[in-house]
Amino acid sequence: MDDPRVRPVADLATMRVDYGDSLTVPAADADLDPAWVADGWEPLLRHWIDEARALGVAEPNAMVLATVSLAGPVPRPVARTVLCKGLAPEGVIFYTNYDSAKGAQLAADPYAAASFVWPALARQVHVRGVTERVPAGTTAAYWAERPRDSRLGAWASHQSRPVASRADLDRALAEVTARFAEVDDIPVPPFWGGYLLRPDEVEFWQGRRGRLHNRIVVRIDGQNTTVERLQP
Ligand SMILES: Cc1cc2nc3c(=O)[nH]c(=O)nc-3n(C[C@H](O)[C@H](O)[C@H](O)COP(=O)(O)O)c2cc1C
């Protein structure tokens, strides 16, 4: 049987990285310590994204966003990747279609979790809390940075809805391209914008030898912040 679709690419059970040996991160990466979040969680997350970018990690600001679907008989988690497009002490910002599946889920239950993972650095960060839509001005400022084809794509896609074929999608793009042909500054679609995920919990994780990893969790409760080390 030589069909590459059924041939295993590797023995998954034996794939193993012992963090601490084979990292691209500087070998002298010290043990993650509560002192690293003395100024809050945001500078450390920013620093880790910067270091991932410096090491050539593709999309170092990608995060897996989990929401809760209340559409069925029992609540179910739903996860997908989005890009973190803003970072501030208040939280992390991402942009999407408000009418998408995630938009509907956040309207019904605003709680979300976002996980950044950089395996090449043996690091991950989890951000958990409540989301809110960002002000229209914040969305407009980001929209101004988006290239024309991304703006057209946002207008063309009824994100998360079914579409009969690729050709239908291309037709939708052709329609909005024609519609905005004479428009220099394509406006923000009314169904599109940003969310701020305001964390009440941020966990930093650093892989270590023998699976004895370092975990530091920052909990934010109003003006009170506590920092705790967790077992791996
Ligand atoms: C690396 C990467 C980055 C992505 N960034 C975004 C993003 O910033 N916003 C977005 O709406 N979708 C983004 N997507 C697509 C989402 O993962 C998802 O397919 C889409 O938002 C629809 O999700 P939903 O149906 O759960 O709402 C990205 C996908 C990948 C792989």
The ligand as an SDF file (V2000), in Angstrom:
LIG
                    3D

 31 33  0  0  0  0  0  0  0  0999 V2000
   -3.3150   31.4480   11.4130 C   0  0  0  0  0  0  0  0  0  0  0  0
   -4.7800   31.7810   11.3140 C   0  0  0  0  0  0  0  0  0  0  0  0
   -5.2040   33.0440   11.6390 C   0  0  0  0  0  0  0  0  0  0  0  0
   -6.5660   33.3890   11.5650 C   0  0  0  0  0  0  0  0  0  0  0  0
   -6.9430   34.6340   11.9530 N   0  0  0  0  0  0  0  0  0  0  0  0
   -8.2600   34.9440   11.9520 C   0  0  0  0  0  0  0  0  0  0  0  0
   -8.6830   36.2040   12.4630 C   0  0  0  0  0  0  0  0  0  0  0  0
   -7.8920   37.0300   12.9330 O   0  0  0  0  0  0  0  0  0  0  0  0
  -10.0190   36.4810   12.4240 N   0  0  0  0  0  0  0  0  0  0  0  0
  -10.9310   35.5760   11.9420 C   0  0  0  0  0  0  0  0  0  0  0  0
  -12.1210   35.8920   11.9310 O   0  0  0  0  0  0  0  0  0  0  0  0
  -10.5510   34.3720   11.4880 N   0  0  0  0  0  0  0  0  0  0  0  0
   -9.2430   34.0280   11.4760 C   0  0  0  0  0  0  0  0  0  0  0  0
   -8.8410   32.7900   11.0310 N   0  0  0  0  0  0  0  0  0  0  0  0
   -9.8800   31.8410   10.5690 C   0  0  0  0  0  0  0  0  0  0  0  0
  -10.5400   31.2170   11.8050 C   0  0  0  0  0  0  0  0  0  0  0  0
   -9.6960   30.2090   12.3320 O   0  0  0  0  0  0  0  0  0  0  0  0
  -11.9390   30.6200   11.5130 C   0  0  0  0  0  0  0  0  0  0  0  0
  -11.8630   29.6700   10.4730 O   0  0  0  0  0  0  0  0  0  0  0  0
  -12.9640   31.6830   11.1430 C   0  0  0  0  0  0  0  0  0  0  0  0
  -12.8270   32.8590   11.9210 O   0  0  0  0  0  0  0  0  0  0  0  0
  -14.3920   31.1410   11.3110 C   0  0  0  0  0  0  0  0  0  0  0  0
  -14.5660   30.7460   12.6530 O   0  0  0  0  0  0  0  0  0  0  0  0
  -16.0160   30.4810   13.2880 P   0  0  0  0  0  0  0  0  0  0  0  0
  -16.8510   29.8070   12.2030 O   0  0  0  0  0  0  0  0  0  0  0  0
  -15.7790   29.5880   14.4590 O   0  0  0  0  0  0  0  0  0  0  0  0
  -16.5840   31.8140   13.6820 O   0  0  0  0  0  0  0  0  0  0  0  0
   -7.5050   32.4280   11.1080 C   0  0  0  0  0  0  0  0  0  0  0  0
   -7.0530   31.1400   10.7860 C   0  0  0  0  0  0  0  0  0  0  0  0
   -5.7240   30.8300   10.8810 C   0  0  0  0  0  0  0  0  0  0  0  0
   -5.2730   29.4300   10.5430 C   0  0  0  0  0  0  0  0  0  0  0  0
  1  2  1  0
  2  3  1  0
  2 30  2  0
  3  4  2  0
  4  5  1  0
  4 28  1  0
  5  6  2  0
  6  7  1  0
  6 13  1  0
  7  8  2  0
  7  9  1  0
  9 10  1  0
 10 11  2  0
 10 12  1  0
 12 13  2  0
 13 14  1  0
 14 15  1  0
 14 28  1  0
 15 16  1  0
 16 17  1  0
 16 18  1  0
 18 19  1  0
 18 20  1  0
 20 21  1  0
 20 22  1  0
 22 23  1  0
 23 24  1  0
 24 25  2  0
 24 26  1  0
 24 27  1  0
 28 29  2  0
 29 30  1  0
 30 31  1  0
M  END
$$$$
